[in-house]
Amino acid sequence: MTSSTTRRNCSSFWDAVGREHEVCALRLEVSGRSWPTIRYRGSVGAVPFLLASSITTVAKKPQSALLSVVAIVSLGSTLDATRCTCSQEINQTMVTDHDIELAQHRITGHVRRTPTMSTAAGELGVGHDLTLKLECLQHTGSFKPRGAFNLALASEIPRSGLIAASGGNHGVAVAYVARQLGHHAEIFVPAISPKIKVDRIAALGAELHIGGTVYAEAQAACDIRQSETGALTLHPYDAVETVAGQATCGRELQAQHPEIDTVVVAVGGGGLAAGFAAAYRDSVKLVTVEPETSRCLGAAFDAGEPVDVTVSGVAADSLGASRIGQMPWSLLSIHTDVSVSVSDDAITAARKAAFVELQIVLEPGGAAALAALMSGTYTPEPGERVAVILCGANADPGDLV
Ligand SMILES: Cc1ncc(COP(=O)(O)O)c(C=O)c1O
C-alpha cells in the first residue's frame, strides 16, 4: 500500500485495508521525515486499523463525537503501520464552553451585539450569497473590546492599571476598557500603526509609547515596562480570556444565523479565529485568511508548528503578528479546515467594494476575509452557507473615495 497522507487540512487517507478516511493532517514521523498533526475525523469505532492497532493515547473531544489523534507513527514506506505512540495530547478544552459563557456574562453591557447583513449572489462580484457579521461596528471599531473586557474583568487590576502592546486596534480597545472601568493604561504600538489608531488611543486617555517597526517589537518593549510597573498585561491574542472573549462573537453569530456552515475569518496572532474555533468546534468549516505578506498561520501549517515570519503589507498593523500565538495555534491547528492567503491588491479591492457597494468602512485587516471570497481565493461549494467576519473599521476613509 502506498502512503496517501497529506500535509494539512481535510483530505483523505487510506487505512491498512484500503478504506478511505477523512483526515486533517497527521503528524507522521518516519525515519526523520515528518508531517504536521493529523486530526482524524471519524467515530471512535471507525479509527483506522493502522492507528487503532497502536495508538496509546487519544483525546476525545467532550463537545462532539469526533476523535482527535496526535501520534507519531513509525512506518515503513507504506501506511500499514506497525507501531504508534502518542507524541502530544492536544488540549482541546483550553477554551471551554464554560469559559465562553463566563466571557458572555462578564462583557454583556460592555460590548455591542453587532448586526449582520446579507448580500446576494452577484453582489461584490461574489457568485454566492453571503452573511456579513458587522463586527466593524463594535465599540472602538473592531472586535478587540470583547477579549480585552473579558481579560480585564476576569482579573484583579493593580493600581498601575492595564498595559498592552498592539498594532493599534487592541491598544484602542484596552484604552477604552481602562477608561470605562476607571483604570490607567499604557499602550505600546509600533511605528506602522496608522495615525487614526494612535490618535484614538491618545484621545481615550491612555499613556502611549510608539516604538519598533512591527508588533513583535512593541510587545518586547511592553514586556520590559510591565516588569517595572506590575501592571496587568492584556495580551491581544495569546490568553484564554482573550480568546474566550473573541469567541463571544462566534456565539452571537451562531444565535443570529444557526444555518451557517462556513465561517471565513482573518488571522493576525490568531485570537479572533481561535475564538470562532472555540465557539463552533467542528460544527462549521473554518476558513482562515491572512495576507500573503503576513502569514504566520500558513507558515505554522507548513512547518507543523509556530515559526517566526517577516511581516509587511497593507494589513500589517492588524494582521502582522510575527508568529501565531501558542494558544490560538492549539485550537487552529485542529479546527482550521482551509487556510488561505490574499494579496494586498485583493484586500484593497475588497475595502473599496465594501465602501462603494455597501457603504461599509473597513480597514485592510477588516476586509481580508471578504477579499478571499471576492478574489476567488476561497470559492464556496454550491449551497454552502457562508459567513464573513468584517472585523475592523479603523482606517482613514480618505483613500476610499
Ligand atoms: C481589524 C483586525 N482584524 C483582525 C485582526 C487579527 O486578530 P488576531 O490577532 O486575534 O488574529 C486584528 C488584530 O489586531 C485586527 O485589528
Ligand as a Chemical Component Dictionary entry (heavy atoms), coordinates in Angstrom:
data_LIG
# 
_chem_comp.id                   LIG 
_chem_comp.type                 NON-POLYMER 
_chem_comp.pdbx_formal_charge   0 
_chem_comp.three_letter_code    LIG 
# 
loop_
_chem_comp_atom.comp_id 
_chem_comp_atom.atom_id 
_chem_comp_atom.alt_atom_id 
_chem_comp_atom.type_symbol 
_chem_comp_atom.charge 
_chem_comp_atom.model_Cartn_x 
_chem_comp_atom.model_Cartn_y 
_chem_comp_atom.model_Cartn_z 
_chem_comp_atom.pdbx_ordinal 
LIG C1 C1 C 0 -9.206 44.529 12.291 1  
LIG C2 C2 C 0 -8.490 43.326 12.744 2  
LIG N1 N1 N 0 -8.787 42.160 12.194 3  
LIG C3 C3 C 0 -8.171 41.023 12.549 4  
LIG C4 C4 C 0 -7.163 41.041 13.497 5  
LIG C5 C5 C 0 -6.477 39.774 13.847 6  
LIG O1 O1 O 0 -6.803 39.380 15.135 7  
LIG P1 P1 P 0 -5.942 38.292 15.879 8  
LIG O2 O2 O 0 -4.618 38.901 16.226 9  
LIG O3 O3 O 0 -6.761 37.940 17.062 10 
LIG O4 O4 O 0 -5.792 37.168 14.914 11 
LIG C6 C6 C 0 -6.816 42.251 14.112 12 
LIG C7 C7 C 0 -5.762 42.304 15.116 13 
LIG O5 O5 O 0 -5.333 43.348 15.544 14 
LIG C8 C8 C 0 -7.496 43.416 13.732 15 
LIG O6 O6 O 0 -7.206 44.596 14.278 16 
# 
loop_
_chem_comp_bond.comp_id 
_chem_comp_bond.atom_id_1 
_chem_comp_bond.atom_id_2 
_chem_comp_bond.value_order 
_chem_comp_bond.pdbx_ordinal 
LIG C1 C2 SING 1  
LIG C2 N1 SING 2  
LIG C2 C8 DOUB 3  
LIG N1 C3 DOUB 4  
LIG C3 C4 SING 5  
LIG C4 C5 SING 6  
LIG C4 C6 DOUB 7  
LIG C5 O1 SING 8  
LIG O1 P1 SING 9  
LIG P1 O2 DOUB 10 
LIG P1 O3 SING 11 
LIG P1 O4 SING 12 
LIG C6 C7 SING 13 
LIG C6 C8 SING 14 
LIG C7 O5 DOUB 15 
LIG C8 O6 SING 16 
# 
